[in-house]
Amino acid sequence: MDALPAAAGTDAPIFDPAAFRLTEQEAALTARARAFGQAVLAPRAARWDREASFPTDNYRDMHRAGLLGICIPAEEGGLGAGFRAYCLTAAEMGRYCGATALTWNMHVCSTLWTGALTEDLDLAPVARAVHRARRQRHYDRILRDGAVYSQPFSEGGAAAAGGVAFGTTAKRVPGGFLINGKKIFASLAGHADFYGVLCTEVREGDEKLSRRDTLYLAIPKDAPGVTVEGEWDPLGMRGTVSRNLVFRDVFVEEDAALMPPGLYFQAALRWPHMFMTLSPTYMGLAQAAYDFTVKYLRGEWPGMPPVKRRMYPTKQIAVAEMRVMLEQTKALWFQAITDAGLDPSKEQVLRAWAAQHTVMENAAALAAKAVRTCGGQSMLKSLPLERIYRDARCGSLMLPWTAELCIDRLGREALYEKGEADD
Ligand SMILES: Cc1cc2nc3c(=O)[nH]c(=O)nc-3n(C[C@H](O)[C@H](O)[C@H](O)COP(=O)(O)OP(=O)(O)OC[C@H]3O[C@@H](n4cnc5c(N)ncnc54)[C@H](O)[C@@H]3O)c2cc1C
């Protein structure tokens, strides 16, 4: 693994290791990501946004820095980060380039879900041994070759919200599976080496698809029958290149399974914080909006005339309100990522939804307030704030835990205990 970039930068940690009692590993990983973000991600971020192009150069450098293997278990060659260590590190990355952090999350989930999460779940010893052997192939590709995995699950229907089974199907054939279906908003489309596709196994005689039969399969980018379709010219998160993926009779061998049959279903029920991993990027963007505002009002933004605006009471009030919102967001999110684990209590799940909602909505609110407070010059494309504003707007839309769905579930679960109904 390469050493830290020479210009480690001067930004303070989002979560101060001493104040938040981070582990040594968390302190080291977040410091590494912050240095990497300032030196590598920040200078390039405007380009991916302007071109709506994938940050290939960043991935090459992330491979060199060991970051592609952050959640691969240490004994299997990775950095061995668990859920919280990853979330804290990803927030530091999101601070400097939202699109890179968000796509990195799709990649990292392919290792976190197959690694630490799967170790927590029930699995027969033989199936676990097969799984460990299979995942080593994926991990080797990542660590050795810098292979990048994406995570397309959205289909434009209720499946990505967790309501029904995925409409993309996998049928067993000799030696493997045949995949058919379509995924929308597939970040890294055309750029990942493998698409980690969630699909439903279909068998002869099945009357309807079941969520219990969800499979998680790694489809090579160039497999016959895989096509990337559609335009990509969105409001924000432009570097994610989230185009549509179509699979027509795509064959993958049995070893393409990233998780054993039934395990994704078990994970979704028993490890629900797995769906919070889209939030760290937006935690980072919330911090970035605040940081920008403070530097700008102090007349310290690089490349801008050193005009101070901090003496106006309206600016001071706005920054105070932003700070309150940022502290609330950090505190709730930190507790929720600390809660994460197998079979959380109802309280912990409600808190996870509240935290997800808060981060996604507050990142957008903080960015909007930053623009209003800093003023007209701050939204020029030569400065990062207007990109942060557009990127932050996307957080609430991310299934399965959109801001709306978090509210929907929170309200219902807070008022009803299991099995309760009204006449
Ligand atoms: C930048 C970006 C990158 C993305 N990357 C990926 C990716 O890599 N992989 C991937 O799989 N997806 C990805 N997505 C897709 C994302 O997770 C959603 O699937 C997508 O935004 C849904 O858009 P839609 O218009 O089809 O939403 P719809 O399904 O039409 O839903 C619209 C809204 O209605 C609400 N809603 C939806 N279903 C229900 C329900 N059953 N009950 C009540 N309310 C509901 C939700 O709040 C939702 O926001 C990405 C999205 C963005 C914006």
PDBQT file of the ligand as one rigid body, heavy atoms in Angstrom, charges set to zero:
ROOT
HETATM    1  C1  LIG A 501     -27.015   9.458  -8.284  1.00  0.00    +0.000 C 
HETATM    2  C2  LIG A 501     -27.765   8.178  -8.129  1.00  0.00    +0.000 A 
HETATM    3  C3  LIG A 501     -27.052   6.994  -8.151  1.00  0.00    +0.000 A 
HETATM    4  C4  LIG A 501     -27.725   5.786  -8.025  1.00  0.00    +0.000 A 
HETATM    5  N1  LIG A 501     -27.020   4.610  -8.053  1.00  0.00    +0.000 NA
HETATM    6  C5  LIG A 501     -27.665   3.433  -7.937  1.00  0.00    +0.000 A 
HETATM    7  C6  LIG A 501     -26.965   2.190  -8.003  1.00  0.00    +0.000 A 
HETATM    8  O1  LIG A 501     -25.739   2.141  -8.132  1.00  0.00    +0.000 OA
HETATM    9  N2  LIG A 501     -27.668   1.044  -7.890  1.00  0.00    +0.000 N 
HETATM   10  C7  LIG A 501     -29.002   1.040  -7.750  1.00  0.00    +0.000 A 
HETATM   11  O2  LIG A 501     -29.568  -0.013  -7.649  1.00  0.00    +0.000 OA
HETATM   12  N3  LIG A 501     -29.704   2.201  -7.702  1.00  0.00    +0.000 NA
HETATM   13  C8  LIG A 501     -29.064   3.383  -7.788  1.00  0.00    +0.000 A 
HETATM   14  N4  LIG A 501     -29.775   4.561  -7.762  1.00  0.00    +0.000 N 
HETATM   15  C9  LIG A 501     -31.239   4.490  -7.792  1.00  0.00    +0.000 C 
HETATM   16  C10 LIG A 501     -31.932   4.841  -6.528  1.00  0.00    +0.000 C 
HETATM   17  O3  LIG A 501     -31.571   4.017  -5.453  1.00  0.00    +0.000 OA
HETATM   18  C11 LIG A 501     -33.437   4.716  -6.774  1.00  0.00    +0.000 C 
HETATM   19  O4  LIG A 501     -33.744   3.419  -7.211  1.00  0.00    +0.000 OA
HETATM   20  C12 LIG A 501     -33.929   5.666  -7.809  1.00  0.00    +0.000 C 
HETATM   21  O5  LIG A 501     -33.556   6.972  -7.461  1.00  0.00    +0.000 OA
HETATM   22  C13 LIG A 501     -35.444   5.524  -7.867  1.00  0.00    +0.000 C 
HETATM   23  O6  LIG A 501     -35.945   6.396  -8.826  1.00  0.00    +0.000 OA
HETATM   24  P1  LIG A 501     -37.454   6.229  -9.329  1.00  0.00    +0.000 P 
HETATM   25  O7  LIG A 501     -37.783   7.497 -10.014  1.00  0.00    +0.000 OA
HETATM   26  O8  LIG A 501     -37.593   4.975 -10.111  1.00  0.00    +0.000 OA
HETATM   27  O9  LIG A 501     -38.229   6.102  -7.990  1.00  0.00    +0.000 OA
HETATM   28  P2  LIG A 501     -39.671   5.484  -7.740  1.00  0.00    +0.000 P 
HETATM   29  O10 LIG A 501     -39.545   4.004  -7.513  1.00  0.00    +0.000 OA
HETATM   30  O11 LIG A 501     -40.613   5.986  -8.766  1.00  0.00    +0.000 OA
HETATM   31  O12 LIG A 501     -40.003   6.132  -6.351  1.00  0.00    +0.000 OA
HETATM   32  C14 LIG A 501     -40.181   7.547  -6.195  1.00  0.00    +0.000 C 
HETATM   33  C15 LIG A 501     -40.253   7.819  -4.723  1.00  0.00    +0.000 C 
HETATM   34  O13 LIG A 501     -41.437   7.183  -4.214  1.00  0.00    +0.000 OA
HETATM   35  C16 LIG A 501     -41.164   6.567  -2.961  1.00  0.00    +0.000 C 
HETATM   36  N5  LIG A 501     -41.450   5.117  -3.036  1.00  0.00    +0.000 N 
HETATM   37  C17 LIG A 501     -40.883   4.213  -3.861  1.00  0.00    +0.000 A 
HETATM   38  N6  LIG A 501     -41.361   2.984  -3.607  1.00  0.00    +0.000 NA
HETATM   39  C18 LIG A 501     -42.246   3.116  -2.610  1.00  0.00    +0.000 A 
HETATM   40  C19 LIG A 501     -43.088   2.195  -1.898  1.00  0.00    +0.000 A 
HETATM   41  N7  LIG A 501     -43.079   0.887  -2.200  1.00  0.00    +0.000 N 
HETATM   42  N8  LIG A 501     -43.864   2.698  -0.921  1.00  0.00    +0.000 NA
HETATM   43  C20 LIG A 501     -43.880   4.030  -0.641  1.00  0.00    +0.000 A 
HETATM   44  N9  LIG A 501     -43.115   4.940  -1.292  1.00  0.00    +0.000 NA
HETATM   45  C21 LIG A 501     -42.314   4.480  -2.255  1.00  0.00    +0.000 A 
HETATM   46  C22 LIG A 501     -39.703   6.775  -2.653  1.00  0.00    +0.000 C 
HETATM   47  O14 LIG A 501     -39.565   7.790  -1.685  1.00  0.00    +0.000 OA
HETATM   48  C23 LIG A 501     -39.092   7.207  -3.943  1.00  0.00    +0.000 C 
HETATM   49  O15 LIG A 501     -38.056   8.183  -3.762  1.00  0.00    +0.000 OA
HETATM   50  C24 LIG A 501     -29.121   5.785  -7.874  1.00  0.00    +0.000 A 
HETATM   51  C25 LIG A 501     -29.826   6.989  -7.855  1.00  0.00    +0.000 A 
HETATM   52  C26 LIG A 501     -29.167   8.172  -7.972  1.00  0.00    +0.000 A 
HETATM   53  C27 LIG A 501     -29.945   9.440  -7.942  1.00  0.00    +0.000 C 
ENDROOT
TORSDOF 0
